[in-house]
């Protein structure tokens, strides 16, 4: 579900190419990378997912840290623990 925005972007790119248009794949790749999280956020919001799920799915960069622990913080901690599991 986290990459639902990427699937949408790739689908649109495919339609764009099928219509006889051209877009260099490196440019398309850059667009995918820069807009995937935003597209996922929009789709998941429209589908009614709650803000905690959307935050974990889109993994936004946070500059300020609240004292409260969020689902996103827990997901990040779990990811780090799993990376170093032997």
C-alpha positions as CSV (number, residue, x, y, z in Angstrom):
1,X,0.0,0.0,0.0
2,X,2.9,2.3,0.6
3,X,3.8,2.3,-3.1
4,X,0.3,2.8,-4.4
5,X,1.4,6.3,-5.6
6,X,4.2,4.8,-7.5
7,X,1.9,2.4,-9.3
8,X,-0.4,5.3,-10.2
9,X,2.6,7.3,-11.6
10,X,3.9,4.4,-13.6
11,X,0.4,3.8,-15.0
12,X,0.2,7.4,-16.1
13,X,3.7,7.2,-17.6
14,X,2.6,4.1,-19.5
15,X,-0.5,5.8,-20.9
16,X,1.7,8.8,-21.9
17,X,4.1,6.6,-23.8
18,X,1.2,4.6,-25.5
19,X,-0.2,7.9,-26.8
20,X,3.0,8.4,-28.8
21,X,4.7,10.8,-26.5
22,X,8.3,10.5,-25.4
23,X,9.8,11.2,-22.0
24,X,13.4,10.1,-21.1
25,X,13.2,7.4,-18.6
26,X,15.8,9.2,-16.3
27,X,13.4,12.1,-16.1
28,X,10.5,9.9,-15.5
29,X,12.5,8.1,-12.7
30,X,13.2,11.4,-11.1
31,X,9.5,12.3,-11.2
32,X,8.6,9.0,-9.7
33,X,11.1,9.4,-6.8
34,X,10.1,13.0,-6.1
35,X,6.3,12.5,-6.2
36,X,5.7,8.9,-5.0
37,X,5.1,9.8,-1.4
38,X,2.8,12.7,-2.3
39,X,0.8,10.6,-4.7
40,X,0.5,7.8,-2.1
41,X,-0.6,10.3,0.5
42,X,-3.3,11.6,-1.8
43,X,-4.6,8.1,-2.8
44,X,-4.6,6.8,0.8
45,X,-6.4,9.9,2.0
46,X,-9.0,9.6,-0.7
47,X,-9.5,5.9,0.3
48,X,-10.1,7.0,3.9
49,X,-7.0,5.7,5.6
50,X,-6.2,7.3,8.9
51,X,-3.3,9.8,9.4
52,X,-1.1,7.3,11.3
53,X,-1.3,4.7,8.5
54,X,-0.6,7.4,5.9
55,X,2.4,8.7,7.9
56,X,3.9,5.2,8.1
57,X,3.2,4.5,4.4
58,X,4.7,7.7,3.2
59,X,7.5,7.9,5.8
60,X,7.8,11.7,5.7
61,X,10.9,13.5,6.9
62,X,10.2,15.2,10.2
63,X,12.2,18.2,11.4
64,X,10.6,18.7,14.7
65,X,10.1,15.8,17.1
66,X,7.2,15.8,19.5
67,X,7.5,14.2,22.9
68,X,4.7,11.8,22.0
69,X,5.7,8.6,20.3
70,X,3.8,8.1,17.0
71,X,3.2,5.0,14.9
72,X,5.8,6.4,12.5
73,X,8.4,6.5,15.2
74,X,7.6,2.9,16.2
75,X,7.8,1.8,12.6
76,X,11.2,3.4,12.1
77,X,12.5,1.9,15.4
78,X,11.3,-1.5,14.3
79,X,12.9,-1.1,10.9
80,X,16.2,-0.3,12.5
81,X,16.0,-3.2,15.0
82,X,15.2,-5.6,12.1
83,X,18.2,-4.3,10.1
84,X,20.6,-5.3,12.9
85,X,19.0,-8.6,13.9
86,X,21.4,-11.5,13.6
